[in-house]
Amino acid sequence: MKALTLQEASTNLPYIVAETIKNSDETLIVSDEGVVIMIDKDYWEEIQETLGLLRDQKSLAALLEGHRQRDQGIIPSGKTIDEVFNDL
């Protein structure tokens, strides 16, 4: 993650946007009023999806149970990844 002043960001905005998209990296833009973060839209959507899953108690419980089983060396029975995501 790189940090730029507002002046640096405004001078190089096309390059910064292109690099942020290309590298899926965060760019901090610092001003006297505060700091904003520029990120790639696809990465932002991934973050939002993750936050949605973590807010859902049923999804969060399933995730934690999966981690518990993995940590104990338990191989869950069920569907394969291909079976679960066959429509993607």
VENJO-V842921 format. One record per residue. SS is DSSP state (H for helix, E for strand, L for the rest). PSI is psi as a letter, one per 20 degrees, with the letter a starting at -180 (999 if undefined). Layout:
SS:PSI
SS:PSI
This chain:
L:p
E:q
E:p
E:q
E:r
H:h
H:g
H:g
H:g
H:h
H:h
L:k
H:g
H:g
H:g
H:g
H:g
H:g
H:h
H:g
H:g
H:g
H:i
L:l
L:q
L:q
E:p
E:p
E:o
E:p
E:r
L:h
L:i
E:a
E:p
E:q
E:p
E:p
L:q
L:q
H:g
H:g
H:g
H:g
H:h
H:g
H:g
H:g
H:g
H:g
H:h
H:g
H:h
H:h
H:h
L:o
H:h
H:g
H:g
H:g
H:g
H:h
H:g
H:h
H:g
H:g
H:g
H:g
H:g
H:g
H:h
L:j
L:j
L:p
L:o
L:q
L:q
L:b
L:q
L:r
H:g
H:h
H:h
H:g
L:k
L:i
L:j
L:999
